[in-house]
Amino acid sequence: MSTDPLTVEAAALAQAGLRISGLSKSFQRTQVLKHVGLDVQPGEIVAVAGPSGAGKTTLGRLVSGLETADAGSVQLAGRELLAQPPQRRHVAHMFESFALYPNMTAFDNIASPLRSPACREKPDAPRIRQRVMDLMELTEIAHLAERRPSDMSGGQKQRVALCRTLVQQPDLFILDEPIGHLDAKLRHKLRGEIRRRQKALAQPTLWFTPDVVEAMAVADRVVMLVDGGIRQVGNAAALTQSPADTDVARLTGDPSMNLLSIQLHQQQGQWWARFDGSDTLLPQWVGERMAAEGVLAATLGFLPAHTEVQADVLLGPDGLPATVYAVEPFGKYTLLTLTVAGQRIRAKVPAASEWSIDQRVSVGMPAQGLCLFHPNSGRLLAVSSPAP
Ligand SMILES: Nc1ncnc2c1ncn2[C@@H]1O[C@H](COP(=O)(O)OP(=O)(O)OP(=O)(O)O)[C@@H](O)[C@H]1O
């Protein structure tokens, strides 16, 4: 794949990154973005991940000028964007809805930003053809060049929209769920290809996705957006091993962290939790920390990969009594879903092991990487020590 070198002017403009601060937005009386602030360095890919309705699309639309912010500032390449109309912002935005021109072929849709009077580079026709075809080949739609959107599948339209964004040389790329409609094989290929391509450029990229695994795979940093607010910014290790709260814990990891609600009591100087009539000995730091918080309840978090399961019910004092609810053999490992006192947790266990539904088992929580969350606010209070 060939990529044009940035023009001198575009390179100069791209010498600074993106800085969003205090950005807020309400629709009617509902605040959907709450004082959002984040920086994206030149050449950096930052993924904004969060569940449906978290505010991802709204954040993108505020940055590219399709919505008006109530408060805050957006600086790009040293310019304040919020006072400028969309066409002066030099943001290439791929919309979740694709927004293709229905009367244009795939080729013409992709070429349209390069032929626009607003295009700063003014490439000639052979150069446009080369850039468009390079991207169509990369995304495996070169054979659709003359087809119109009405004759394309959702995944094909999504790739046309993606190419139409990547063909540009803006000051910022915004990709809103760019590969969500593609099959797993193509999604995995394009994750790597787009990351490779964007990392070679000087511009920052904002990538929105509800899929935290995709976010971790493509981005230098992941921003977790929940209910319009940023809960945590970090890399894959930080988000999966020490999530800022139980909402982030539920969204990250594959599979996500086990969250177990417990009630604590002290007996003969030791801290215990009661499950289905039997007591389990807790790590003493858990009891001491919750006593210091003045709450005798907590949520414990531990990863399925660090959850030990024994096929006997002769529990040690720190074992949890559980029954097998579901068995999923993935080939390389088996994923067990277990019931512990009415709560569901999961364990990744060796593939060779044999399990049956309703089998009674004993579960061991890990000594390392055990997360302690506040039972009411859900915020992370402590992690025992980094997971092995
Ligand atoms: N024009 C609008 N008028 C009223 N409410 C809106 C408007 N646009 C978005 N919202 C609301 O704002 C909230 C955030 O929506 P947004 O589309 O930004 O979320 P999202 O994280 O992109 O979700 P998804 O992953 O489903 O696309 C939602 O509750 C949505 O209903």
The ligand as an ORCA input file, in Angstrom:
! r2SCAN-3c Opt
* xyz 0 1
  N     -30.227     14.415     19.226
  C     -30.485     13.838     20.395
  N     -31.579     14.189     21.110
  C     -31.864     13.628     22.316
  N     -31.084     12.688     22.894
  C     -29.988     12.294     22.226
  C     -29.631     12.821     20.947
  N     -28.477     12.234     20.542
  C     -28.125     11.355     21.500
  N     -29.019     11.390     22.516
  C     -28.954     10.590     23.766
  O     -27.672     10.792     24.306
  C     -27.173      9.598     24.927
  C     -25.821      9.266     24.324
  O     -26.029      8.870     22.969
  P     -24.808      8.482     22.027
  O     -25.365      8.155     20.687
  O     -23.773      9.543     22.104
  O     -24.272      7.161     22.757
  P     -23.251      6.063     22.222
  O     -22.314      5.791     23.348
  O     -22.639      6.500     20.935
  O     -24.217      4.824     21.981
  P     -24.151      3.677     20.827
  O     -22.962      2.806     21.163
  O     -25.467      2.958     21.021
  O     -24.016      4.355     19.512
  C     -28.233      8.540     24.677
  O     -29.017      8.437     25.861
  C     -29.049      9.096     23.529
  O     -30.377      8.651     23.597
*
